[in-house]
Amino acid sequence: MIAMVNRALASSSNAQTIGRNGEVPLRDFLNRYLPYTLRAATGHFVPPSGILSPQIDILILDARYPLLSQNADGSVLVMLHSVVAVIEVKTRMTSKDIGKMWEDAIKINLLANEVKGYADKNWGSIMTYGFAYGCANRLDTLEDRYTEEGKPDQASLDISLLRLHPKDAIKYNPLGAEFHFEPLMSNNSSSDIIGYEPLCIAQLTPLSDFYYNLIQTSYYTIGSRDYGFNEIGRHFMEYMSWSTVRWQGTMK
């Protein structure tokens, strides 16, 4: 994956092979290894109100739901009900990118509010991820920006860095890292959140760790929603604009 991205970046004429931000290699990887209950796609989602979401690099979808539409370039339009997680991808992470990721995470969370439980940051809500193949800035700079820009009370955002800046790789030895806000509970028996602690987690196998976390979180999310096929069928009725309304009278 990293070799593919580096080759494309070295030749602007081949940049389309990795997508706008490098989402194609990651999306292909996920669709190769995700269980059949999940699928990865790029595009937009719509809540029942019909408001279009921002363009999303990778949508992780509950595969039991149909797509509303699919374009010639492979991008899709999907129901909010089907969205399990979203991933924003960068070839080289900058501190500016982190600020934009937090803005996008909050926008997505506001749209997700249309469906109960999709924006409360508990199991069942949409998880937002950032993913970068490399880093344009040093790790301390990125970590400080993540902490300064972070609004974990308004949205969730975990960021995975597949490779660190070369100087950090020599200094710290691990290949990658993850940024995460850990919720702090009032006590061990309570679910009341009293604050958040920013964490920078060193990783020797960052792609494997990202994949494991994504799969685990996705299954917990789908399990918490607890939708059976009857509920999924009823969800279709909330998106009637995607299909021709059935004629109720007689044709003469």
VEXKOLMI-482978 format. One line per 3 residues: number of its first residue (from 0); their letters; for each residue x, y, z of C-alpha. Coordinates in Angstrom, 2 decimals, m for minus. Layout:
VEXKOLMI-482978
NUM	a	X:Y:Z; ... .
END
This chain:
VEXKOLMI-482978
0	mia	0.00:0.00:0.00; 2.73:2.46:0.94; 4.73:1.59:m2.21 .
3	mvn	1.63:2.19:m4.36; 1.04:5.58:m2.76; 4.71:6.60:m3.09 .
6	ral	4.79:5.62:m6.78; 1.64:7.64:m7.48; 2.94:10.67:m5.58 .
9	ass	6.18:10.55:m7.58; 4.22:10.77:m10.84; 1.32:13.21:m10.99 .
12	sna	m0.02:11.45:m14.09; m0.67:8.34:m11.97; m2.23:10.12:m9.00 .
15	qti	m5.72:8.88:m9.97; m4.62:5.31:m9.20; m4.73:6.08:m5.47 .
18	grn	m7.72:8.44:m5.47; m7.84:12.05:m4.35; m6.32:11.44:m0.90 .
21	gev	m5.06:7.88:m1.24; m8.37:6.26:m0.38; m8.27:3.66:m3.19 .
24	plr	m5.52:1.38:m1.75; m7.11:1.41:1.71; m10.62:0.83:0.34 .
27	dfl	m9.40:m2.07:m1.79; m7.57:m3.55:1.21; m10.70:m3.33:3.36 .
30	nry	m12.98:m4.86:0.73; m10.49:m7.69:0.32; m10.40:m8.55:4.03 .
33	lpy	m13.61:m7.24:5.63; m16.15:m9.93:6.54; m19.15:m10.09:4.21 .
36	tlr	m21.34:m8.34:6.78; m19.43:m5.10:6.03; m18.37:m3.24:2.91 .
39	aat	m16.25:m0.18:2.17; m17.21:2.50:m0.35; m16.57:6.16:m1.14 .
42	ghf	m19.28:8.78:m1.56; m22.07:10.41:0.44; m24.81:9.39:2.84 .
45	vpp	m28.21:10.99:3.33; m30.35:11.04:6.49; m34.13:10.68:6.10 .
48	sgi	m34.40:14.48:5.63; m32.44:14.15:2.38; m29.58:16.50:3.37 .
51	lsp	m26.43:15.37:1.55; m23.36:14.64:3.69; m19.89:15.90:2.77 .
54	qid	m17.88:13.71:0.38; m16.47:10.88:2.51; m13.30:9.03:1.52 .
57	ili	m14.41:5.68:2.94; m17.80:4.67:4.33; m17.99:1.42:6.31 .
60	lda	m21.47:0.06:5.66; m23.78:m2.60:7.03; m23.90:m4.79:3.91 .
63	ryp	m27.52:m5.82:4.55; m28.65:m2.41:3.27; m28.86:m1.66:m0.47 .
66	lls	m27.11:1.31:m2.03; m29.39:4.20:m3.02; m27.27:4.81:m6.13 .
69	qna	m23.84:4.12:m7.59; m21.98:6.35:m10.05; m19.77:5.35:m12.97 .
72	dgs	m16.64:6.13:m10.92; m17.75:3.70:m8.20; m18.82:6.36:m5.68 .
75	vlv	m22.11:5.71:m3.91; m25.06:7.33:m2.18; m26.22:5.41:0.89 .
78	mlh	m28.76:5.60:3.71; m27.58:7.01:7.02; m29.06:3.91:8.67 .
81	svv	m26.46:1.75:6.88; m23.39:3.76:7.96; m21.27:2.09:10.65 .
84	avi	m18.08:4.20:10.44; m16.42:6.83:8.26; m12.71:7.19:7.43 .
87	evk	m10.91:10.27:6.13; m7.65:9.36:4.36; m4.49:11.41:3.81 .
90	trm	m1.26:10.50:2.04; 0.81:12.70:4.38; m0.75:13.98:7.60 .
93	tsk	m0.30:17.66:8.46; m1.42:19.61:11.51; m3.85:21.50:9.25 .
96	dig	m5.42:18.19:8.17; m6.17:17.33:11.80; m8.11:20.56:12.32 .
99	kmw	m10.17:19.86:9.17; m10.83:16.28:10.30; m12.35:17.52:13.56 .
102	eda	m14.56:19.96:11.63; m15.79:17.16:9.35; m16.37:14.79:12.28 .
105	iki	m18.64:17.37:13.95; m20.58:17.95:10.69; m21.11:14.20:10.30 .
108	nll	m22.24:13.91:13.92; m24.82:16.67:13.43; m26.32:14.87:10.43 .
111	ane	m26.23:11.54:12.27; m28.45:13.08:14.97; m31.44:12.44:12.72 .
114	vkg	m31.38:8.78:13.71; m31.63:8.00:17.41; m28.41:6.56:18.84 .
117	yad	m26.23:7.39:15.83; m24.55:10.46:17.36; m24.37:9.91:21.12 .
120	knw	m20.79:8.48:21.10; m21.96:5.25:22.74; m21.97:1.84:21.06 .
123	gsi	m24.32:2.11:18.10; m23.18:5.59:17.05; m21.08:6.29:13.95 .
126	mty	m17.34:6.18:14.60; m15.08:8.63:12.74; m11.50:7.71:11.85 .
129	gfa	m8.56:9.51:10.31; m5.92:7.48:8.46; m2.59:8.58:6.98 .
132	ygc	0.11:6.64:5.14; 2.81:9.02:6.40; 3.43:12.27:8.29 .
135	anr	4.53:15.63:6.93; 4.99:16.99:10.48; 6.73:15.62:13.56 .
138	ldt	4.70:13.51:15.97; 4.78:16.10:18.79; 3.33:18.74:16.46 .
141	led	0.53:16.45:15.30; m0.25:15.31:18.83; m0.47:18.90:20.09 .
144	ryt	m2.82:19.85:17.25; m5.02:16.80:17.89; m5.33:17.79:21.57 .
147	eeg	m5.88:21.50:20.86; m8.48:20.99:18.11; m10.15:18.01:19.73 .
150	kpd	m13.82:18.28:20.73; m14.57:14.79:22.03; m17.76:16.07:23.67 .
153	qas	m19.11:16.89:20.19; m17.74:14.04:18.06; m15.41:11.05:18.09 .
156	ldi	m12.20:10.94:16.06; m9.39:8.40:16.27; m6.42:8.97:13.95 .
159	sll	m4.06:6.21:12.76; m0.63:7.02:11.33; 0.75:4.15:9.27 .
162	rlh	4.29:5.58:9.22; 5.86:8.33:11.33; 8.03:11.19:10.14 .
165	pkd	11.51:9.73:9.37; 13.11:11.60:12.31; 10.47:10.22:14.70 .
168	aik	10.89:6.71:13.32; 14.57:6.86:14.33; 13.82:8.46:17.69 .
171	ynp	10.87:6.31:18.84; 11.46:3.09:16.87; 7.75:2.13:16.35 .
174	lga	6.41:2.24:12.81; 3.20:4.16:13.53; 0.93:5.69:16.14 .
177	efh	m2.71:6.31:17.05; m4.37:9.41:18.54; m7.37:8.76:20.76 .
180	fep	m9.46:10.53:23.42; m10.18:8.11:26.27; m13.41:8.90:28.17 .
183	lms	m13.02:9.25:31.95; m15.80:7.85:34.13; m16.85:9.18:37.52 .
186	nns	m16.24:5.72:39.02; m15.85:2.10:37.95; m19.56:1.31:38.24 .
189	ssd	m20.83:4.42:36.44; m21.20:5.22:32.74; m21.19:8.98:33.39 .
192	iig	m18.35:10.66:31.45; m16.62:13.44:33.39; m13.90:14.24:30.85 .
195	yep	m11.54:12.94:28.18; m7.83:12.12:28.23; m5.87:12.53:24.96 .
198	lci	m3.62:9.56:24.20; m0.81:8.98:21.70; m0.31:5.23:21.36 .
201	aql	2.86:3.86:19.72; 2.25:0.97:17.32; 4.58:m1.64:15.83 .
204	tpl	1.82:m3.05:13.56; m0.35:0.01:12.81; m2.32:m1.41:9.86 .
207	sdf	m3.15:m4.58:11.77; m4.14:m2.55:14.84; m6.33:m0.26:12.74 .
210	yyn	m8.04:m3.22:11.06; m8.63:m5.02:14.37; m10.08:m1.90:16.01 .
213	liq	m12.31:m1.18:13.01; m13.73:m4.72:12.90; m14.31:m4.90:16.66 .
216	tsy	m15.97:m1.48:16.82; m18.12:m2.19:13.74; m19.49:m5.41:15.20 .
219	yti	m20.21:m3.77:18.56; m21.96:m0.96:16.70; m24.16:m3.27:14.62 .
222	gsr	m24.86:m5.42:17.69; m25.91:m2.42:19.77; m28.31:m1.24:17.06 .
225	dyg	m29.84:m4.73:17.10; m31.70:m4.31:13.81; m33.40:m7.38:12.43 .
228	fne	m34.54:m7.72:8.83; m38.01:m6.40:9.73; m36.48:m3.16:11.07 .
231	igr	m34.21:m2.84:8.05; m37.22:m3.27:5.76; m39.04:m0.48:7.59 .
234	hfm	m36.00:1.80:7.23; m36.43:1.66:3.44; m39.73:3.53:3.86 .
237	eym	m37.87:6.53:5.32; m35.98:7.01:2.04; m38.80:6.83:m0.49 .
240	sws	m37.20:9.44:m2.77; m34.68:6.81:m3.85; m37.32:4.85:m5.74 .
243	tvr	m40.47:5.33:m7.82; m43.51:5.58:m5.56; m45.89:2.77:m6.33 .
246	wqg	m49.01:3.80:m8.26; m52.05:3.51:m6.02; m54.82:3.95:m8.59 .
249	tmk	m55.78:2.14:m11.78; m54.26:3.00:m15.14; m56.70:3.56:m18.00 .
END
